[in-house]
Amino acid sequence: MGEKDRFYFIVERNTSRIRIPNHVTHLLGDLNFDTITLFVKGMEGHSWQVAVVVDEKDGNLYFTDGVDELIKYYKLKQKFCIIFSVISTQQVEMLMFDKKGVEIDYGFPPLPEVIQISSDDDDVIEHNSNPDAEPLPTQSNFVSVMNTADWKYKVNIPIEFAKTFLGLNGRLVHIQVPGVRKQFQVQYVTRFSQEGVFKKARFEKGWRAFVQENQLGKDDEVEFTLTVADDYRIEFQTEITRAGQ
C-alpha cells in the first residue's frame, strides 16, 4: 500500500466524526453504502462498524456514528493519532499511536456485532403483500422531519417505538407510498452500546432510493404508519408533507 490509500487523523477533544480526505474517497467506490468496517491491523476481533455520511454544508465525507464509541473504547486521548489504510470499498485498516508515536495496547477485542444489518441488497420491489401477514389491530406511527445532517441517508426511529414494534434485530422493512404501485425496501438497523444497551434504531440502506424517487427536500415530513408487523413482514404506509405546507 502507498500514500494514496492512506490518511491520518489527530484525535481532538470530544471527537465524534473523522473527515475522509478527498484523495481516498474514490477508493471507497460510488458511496452506495451507509456503513463501513474499520479494523485494527493484525488484531483479530478488533473491528468496528461506523456510519459514512456526506456533510451537506462542506460536501466532505465523514466517519460519524460509531467513532465516539471507538475512541472511548481504546481510550484515545487528545493528540493521539490514527492511521487509516483503505483496503476495499467497505473495509479500512487502522493503527493507533500515542503522543510519543508509540502504538497503543489495544487490549481485548470489543463485543462482536455492534450493528446488525439485513443482507438483502434490493432497494425497490414490486408490491406483493404476504397474504398471511395480519394487519395490526390499531395503527401506530411516528413522524420524521428531514432536517438532520444525514437525512438523505437514514431515518432515526424513536427507540420506544422500535422496542415495541420492530424488535432488537436488524431486518428488511417494506415502505408503501400512496399512489405508487411499487414498494420500497429499507434496512432496519439496530445499534447497541458496549454494555449491550439498545441505543439506536434507524432505517438506513435503501432510504436514499426512497428520498430520490419521492423527491424529498429539507424540512419535509414523513409520517410512518405501521400496518403489518409479524415474524415474516414489517410494512409501513407513509404520508409526505412538504416543507411550508
Summary of the structure (lengths in Angstrom):
residues: 245
radius of gyration: 19.6
end to end distance: 52.9
largest distance: 63.8
contacts: 661
relative contact order: 0.15
helix: 13%
strand: 40%
